[in-house]
Amino acid sequence: EYFARARDWVREQGLRNVDVVSKHRVNRGGVSTLTAWLWGMTWLLNHAGVWDHYINLNDSDYPIANSHSLMRFLWLNRGTNFVNV
């Protein structure tokens, strides 16, 4: 149900650069989290055209900066990889 609401909200907002592509049962801290992330990256590589960033968000993420600040940060750090493990 959450997946459908998220997908519908993205469509209603007219967000053309956002895709809600699948739902996975994820157990926090388990291998299912990694499996879902890898599936998402694989989908992106196979289905999306040109893209600059992959940002994985889950239900506990909360924006700590507005979108302008995030865009500026990513622009200033273009060509850099960020991995949070």
MODA-V452820 format. One record per residue. RES is the residue in one small letter. PHI is phi in whole degrees, -180 to 180 (999 if undefined). PSI is psi as a letter, one per 20 degrees, with the letter a starting at -180 (none if undefined). OMEGA is omega in whole degrees, -180 to 180 (none if undefined). Layout:
# MODA-V452820
[[RES;PHI;PSI;OMEGA] [RES;PHI;PSI;OMEGA]]
This chain:
# MODA-V452820
[[e;999;g;179] [y;-61;g;180] [f;-59;g;-179] [a;-64;g;178] [r;-63;g;180] [a;-64;g;179] [r;-62;g;180] [d;-65;g;179] [w;-63;g;179] [v;-60;g;179] [r;-64;g;180] [e;-62;h;-179] [q;-78;i;-179] [g;70;k;-179] [l;-80;n;-175] [r;-80;i;-179] [n;-104;j;179] [v;-125;p;176] [d;-122;p;170] [v;-109;o;-165] [v;-107;h;-177] [s;-165;q;171] [k;-119;q;179] [h;-128;q;172] [r;-77;o;-175] [v;-121;p;173] [n;-100;o;-176] [r;-53;p;178] [g;81;i;-178] [g;-101;r;-179] [v;-67;h;-180] [s;-64;h;176] [t;-65;g;179] [l;-62;g;179] [t;-60;g;179] [a;-64;g;179] [w;-62;g;-180] [l;-64;h;177] [w;-62;g;179] [g;-62;g;178] [m;-67;h;178] [t;-63;g;178] [w;-60;g;-179] [l;-61;g;-180] [l;-63;h;-177] [n;-89;h;-172] [h;-120;h;-177] [a;-95;q;178] [g;-74;c;180] [v;-83;p;179] [w;-145;q;-177] [d;-109;h;-172] [h;-140;q;172] [y;-120;o;180] [i;-120;o;180] [n;-93;p;178] [l;-118;q;174] [n;-125;a;-173] [d;-67;i;180] [s;-99;i;179] [d;-75;q;179] [y;-136;p;-178] [p;-64;p;179] [i;-103;i;177] [a;-144;q;179] [n;-74;r;-174] [s;-64;h;177] [h;-62;g;179] [s;-64;g;178] [l;-65;g;179] [m;-61;g;179] [r;-64;g;179] [f;-59;g;-179] [l;-65;h;178] [w;-65;g;-180] [l;-65;h;-178] [n;-111;k;-179] [r;-60;q;-178] [g;84;j;-179] [t;-107;q;177] [n;-103;q;177] [f;-126;p;176] [v;-132;p;178] [n;-111;o;-177] [v;-112;none;none]]
